[in-house]
Amino acid sequence: MIFRLLQYTTFLVSILSFVRAQARPGSIPLAIRSPYFNCWLPNPGTDSWPTFWNDRNQVLGWTGYIKIDGVSFEWLGSTGNGSNPTRTEITPTRTILSFTAGSMELEVTFLSPIEPTDLVRQSFPFTYMYLTANATDGANRSVQVYSDISAEWASGDNGTRVTWSTTPEDNFVFHQVQRASPEPMQEINDQAEDATVYYAMANGPNMTWQTGGADTLRGQFRNNLPSGRLNNTEDKAFRTISNDWPVFAFSMDLGNVSEISTPVVWALGLVRNTTIGYSLGDGSLQPRSSFFWTQYNAIEDGIGAFIEDFPNARQRAIELDQKIESDASSISNDYADLVSLSARQTMGGIDITTSKGTDGQWNASDIMIFMKSVGDTSRRVNPTELMFAAFPAYLYLNASWAGFLLRSSLQQASTVSASTYAMPNLGLPYPNAPGNTSVAATEPLAIESSGDMIIMALAHAKVSGDGSLISSYFYFTVHPSEELGRLPHNQLLNQTMFVSSDGQNNPNLAIKGVIAVRAMGEISQIVGQADDASRFKDQASTMLLDWGGQAILSNHIISTYGQSTSWGLAYNLFSDRLLKLDFLNQTIYTDQTNFYMIQIPTARSYGIAYDSNIPDQVKSHWTMLTAATMTDNSTRDDLVSLVHLRAWLNNDTSQFPTDYNVVSGATIGMGGRSSPAQGAMFAFLALNLPEQNVQASVPGGGGKSKRNTGAIIGGVLTGVAMIGLAGLGLLLWKRHKKTKSPTPTPSLDPFPAHPSIPDTGNTYDSYPRRKGHLNSHNQHAEYSAPTPSNSPTPNILSQPLESGLRQHSRAHSTPIAEPFDTYESSTSSTIFVSSTPEFPLHGSPAPRNPKMQSPPPQLNPATSPAPTASAPMSNPIPSQVDATRRLRDEVEMLRSEMAEIRAQRMYDADEAPPQYN
């Protein structure tokens, strides 16, 4: 019996292995090196053309044939007798396609190098394609191979006129093709219009080349030439791309062989002379180019080195793949698959650049990385929410790259930004980075963009050990309250529409701000600013306690304030884990895990919705960050497997999208296809990275650096404060309404503890202000202020300013509808403006707030008196008078405090921008 069971188990394992080898995504990566060099193969295993990443099915002509004993078989493209695909394997750097062609087995590998230790190699925008084969019967066969690319790589418009040339060198030959009249820094249908495309092959006695019409050259190899030789001639009739489809071909005659063990190699590249136009704040754009130019004087030098380096590059790729896959497989096989599929597209979303100095020489120390919002139509440069999602991959591969990406944003923010908050991006359209000077576009995203930048800056410092960025740009002697003080009274009523890039304003957004303030405390400590470190940490603790009161109902983090049945992906909890702050109570993670454990069995086909209010939409990148916060491996693996199920959906050719339908898996709109945001798949690997001893200098005197830091942290504090403002305003309105009611009320306490939040001995670090939402039915929630009544109010912000904000909140609770459309989002919100005190009003016990994503704040019963229910009132008039008097007193306090706020606004003078060391 045991023997039969073992036999059955072995059989199942072999079946599963076979099924796994046959499974494949709807599109697989072929050649991905930059935002404009991004080629995928849809429907692998069928006769299909490689395409560009977008949703237009733009063909990138690329063919491959093998001729065996005079019979041709196609292994790439859609023009002839196809080979029989037998296997697809995807590793972080390679896509390996296996075929049978007649009596031979082929293996064709597409290698897009990832070079974590070499910026020159990583920035060199070339990929390899190579082929090996063997005869199934061991007999010698006459074998020739052929490949070409078309001019479709050079423009997104097939009506564009192109020119080309072929250059034989001593050791290799390369074709190049480009627009006849390049359009610098422009694109058509997402393809660059200033690129030169190269196709190259090592020289040899049996290698031949030719340029000409597609049908002519391909037919010539397939049908006319037994030897497969081309003519080594150029077609000089320059024309439009679609006019007889000019192609650029290589052929190799391998003779009579039974095996091709030494790979036949082609090299494909796409080069742009100026990669980025970067604003320095003086009205001009600095031209920046790919970093590889610091080593090569001419492109042919780079091509020659790339071809010569193939054996070593292949070995480095194999070793990197093995390391990544080994690390990822410790989570699960599904997870390893997702990391492998995401790696190249994450790296393909960025350009690594440098600039020339005043002497005209390349400045190899001036390194900046820029990200394009691949996957949508906005063409944003360095979108912070995509950087944040992709950050785990960059930290894992080389944390210094993460710093180069941050540097391009931080340096420009210090010279260009007109807002007091971190910029949500560096402007548009890519590849120009003019700076985001729109306050209207910046301020609604203040919490997300400022929070992301602070969290990423600390993560970079901890993983890399390099504290230069946090020293140069995050100066801590200026109190963050100066940014709050800059907001005039009328702006407190109007500048309160804080949303995420998904158009959401909810507890998940607010916890990002809370964690960012705590991270600011860590940064302050690292750079030797002890007083600021203490203030930020205390402030974050207060904010977290208050956040927990609003965020949690029915033992889970809600997605809509006041709606206990609402829920969503609390992916921003990941930042606490990534930074190893141990800031959030473990109960938060446990309760969220238990909640998702209940949701998963009833999940639809391809996952759980990222927000219960948008039940049909899955976001795979946020799902993965959420999975990385799970305390139960089974729940973690279930979330990972749901993402894997959609990623391996082979009836949808979207390139590993981030956004898709929960039932059908269909990509929603552009859907983040081929987005670098899928670097979130590296979340588990990033959590295992060791912390380094951060080397950071004490911030110098550069004045504007102080202001810039205040702007970023102030953006978080102000934004999170405004979220809190709405909560108290709604409570005050409800309290005022209740006191006017002729019906008896069960309690005089306007802040009853929510019955779903039990008191335990645990305490949360806290968060003092909140923002309430109206849901789609104009319902509103009750909030409570969860600071224990016998604990002192932390002296974090200057007391006059802080109390002024509190009093403002009590006096105003006007609903404001200000929809904000964030890049293809139709979500809008209506909010209440008001603020929440750091202490209970008129001696009420510390309550809680039912509104955000994380377990309930647990107050210590030893220090927090339990709520006492009052007897029903037979006459409501005294309560009404008392409430009116209290509100009038609070309004008077606001007026006096606002005078102090205005005075404090004068504290900060204009100062010079920070300099990067």
Secondary structure by P-SEA (a helix, b strand, c coil): caaaaaaaaaaaaaaaaaaaaacccccccccccccccbbbbcccccccccccccccccccbbbbbbbcccbbbbcccccccccccccccccccbbbbbbbcccbbbbbbbbbcccccccccccccbbbbbbbbbbccccccbbbbbbbcccccccccccbbbbccccccccbbbbbbcccccccccccccccccbbbbbbbbbccccccccccaaaaaaaaaccccccccccccccccccccccccccbbbbbbcccccccccbbbbbbccccccccccccccbbbbbccccccccccaaaaaaaaaaaaaaaaaaaaaaaaaaaaaaaaacaaaaaaaaacaaaaaaacccbbbbcccccccccbbbbbbccccccccccccaaaaaaaaaaaaaacaaaaaaaaaaaaaaaaccccccccccccccccccccccccccccccaaaaaaaaaaaaaaaaaaaaccccccccccccccccccccccccccccccccccccccccccaaaaaaaaaaaaaaaaaaaaacaaaaaaaaaaaaaaaaaaaaaacccccbbbccccccccccccccaaaaaaaccccccaaaaaaaaaaaaaaaaacccccccccccccccccaaaaaaaaaacccaaaaaaaaaaaaaaaaccccccccccbbbccccccccccccccccccccaaaaaaaccccccccccccccaaaaaaaaaaaaaaaaaaaaaaaaaaaaaaaaaaaaaacccccccccccccccccccccccccccccbbbbbccccbbbbbbbcccccccccccccaaaaaaaaaaaaacbbbbbbbbbcccccccbbbbbbcccccccccccbbbbccccccccccccccccccccccccccaaaaaaaaaaaaaaaaaaaaaaaaaaaaacccccbbbbbbcc
